[in-house]
Amino acid sequence: MRTHIKTAVIQFPGSNCDLDTVYVLKNVLKIDVDLVWHKEDMNISNYDAFFLPGGFSYGDALRAGIIAAYSPIMQRIKEAAKEGKPIIGICNGFQILVESQLLPGALIQNSNLMFICDWVYIKTLTNRTSFNNMMKTGQIIHIPIAHGEGRYYIDEKSLKELYENNQVVFKYCSDLGDISNEYNPNGSLDNIAGICNLDGNILGLMPHPERVSENVLDPIGRNDGLLFFQSMINYIEKNK
């Protein structure tokens, strides 16, 4: 019998992938999930994992994610982070995580200065996180992106530390796993598409796994996004 799991999807003003994430958790995986408004005083002990969804929190005013980073609920997310609970920030959620200093670096405007909505491939550099432990190192994931400020940047010293600490989780690549500027959709430093914290319980990811968690949603008939959710279940069941 599967362990009972309860998750929270945080809803900010301007979130637009929150209900997609709820759908995957509730309807595809049959997991208990609450949609939690950002001003609620959430009891983190009620939840096993937390999702910061994609969208345009506060209309990306000032810069993407910065206002949401100061929303009341982020204090609870920081407490959950300290307890080692799984937390994923998807697209705008990734932007909120870096602005909250839960993950290092910054997400700046795409190099082409345009919003990009497309399908990409990302390569799994490590599978040590709470949201990708069921992937194989080197595995290629087919997944959509949709962002205007998805260009990952970090200073040279901190980038070196990311590699030393095995925190670079995904890189944009070809369908065969080749990593080069040709397959970098937004100009991200070193083709970086996702990173984690030191402990591996927090993942920041620009692509959208919730949008490709059913075969019918993928033009090539894969549902690679489901692996992120299945990995979360696996992580919780092993640590609960």
Secondary structure, DSSP 8 states (H G I E B T S, - for coil): -----EEEEEE-TTB-SHHHHHHIIIIIS--EEEEEETTS---GGG-SEEEE--B-GGGG-SSTTTTGGGSTHHHHHHHHHHTT--EEEETHHHHHHHHTTSS-SEEE--TTSS-EEEEEEEEES---STTTTTS-TT-EEEEEEEESS-EEE--HHHHHHHHHTT-EEEEEE-TT---SGGG-SS--GGGEEEEE-TTSSEEEESS-GGGGSSGGGSTTS--TTHHHHHHHHHHHHHH-
